[in-house]
Amino acid sequence: MSEDSRSRLFERLDNLADAFLTEDAPGGDLTTESLGLCVRRGHIGFSARTAMTVAGVELAAVMLSRCGAAVTLHRRSGDRVEAGAALLSGKGDAAELHLAWKASQTMVE
């Protein structure tokens, strides 16, 4: 894949991530605020429940990154994995992780 193609792909992923995050919590997240997560650090991880073909982890990683998380992608879409395999993980501000959690989970599921 050329550098220009890769750049356009990441731009599209950024645009999709922004759209999904805005759709999921257009005015912020009341649960995040009520739990008092705004001053805490947190971590998030996705793993396979059963043997599966991975899909959507790149977009989920971009969503988490857009919310300030340091993300590690353990697998790529198309990889075949066994139950329990780590797919992606992230660390960052707990409120931001919580904000991105549901939308990113939906992408991976």
N, C-alpha and C positions, 0 to 999 in steps of 0.2 A: 504494500500500500504506500503510495507516495505521501510525502510530508503534507502537501496541499489537501489531499483526500482525508488524511488523518485529522487535519485541522478542521475541515468542514464537518467531519463526523463528531468531533468533540464539541463543536459549536452547536450542532443539532441536539446532542445529549444535554448540553447546558440549557438550551431553550426548553426542551421537554421537562427537565428537572424543575426549572422555574415554574412552568405551567402547572405541573402536578402538585408542587408544594403550595402554590397560591390557591389552587382549587381545594386542597385538603384543609388549609387553615388560612383563609383570606384575611382575617382580622387578628391573627395570633391564635394562641391555644389556651383556652380557659383552664384545662386540666393542668397544663404545665405551670401556669400561674398559681393555681390553688395548691399544688403540691410543693411549692416553694423551691423549685429546681433551679431558679435563676442564679444562684451563687455556688452551685456544686459542679464538680467534674464528674464525668460518667464514661461508661464504655457500652458498646453495643456489639452484638455478634449474631450472625446468621449461620445456621448449619442445616444440613439435610436431615429431615426426619426419616426418610426411607431412601433406598437406592433411587437415583433420579438422574435426569439430564438437566444440567444447570441452565437457567435462562434468566435474563434481566438483572444480573448482578452488576453489570457496568453502569446501568442507569441508576440503580440503587446507590452505588458508590458515589456517583456524581451528585445525587440528591444530598447524601450525607456530607460530602465535601462542600457543597453550596451552603450548608448550615455550619460550616467551620470545623468539621471533624477531620482528624487525621485518619485516613482510611487505608486499610490493607486489603487488597483483593487476593483471596486465597485460590479462587478458581475463576474460570472464564465461562461465558455462555457457550454451550455445546459440549462442555466437559461432562463425562459420565462419572458419577461419584457414588460411593456407598453411604448407607445411613451413618449419621454422625459426622460426616466430613464438614470441615469449616469452609464456608463460602466467602464471607467477608466479615471484617471487624472494623471498628472505629473507636476513637477516643476523642473527647472534647467536652464542651459545655453541656451539662445534662439537659438544660432547657432546650437547647438547639437540637440535641440528639433526639429528644422526645418529639419535638416538632417534626422532624424528618422520619421518625420511626414508622408510622403507619403507611405513609405513601411508599417508602422504600420497601417495606415488607410486602405490600401489594405487588410491586414489580417482581420480586423474587418468587412469590407464590404463583 
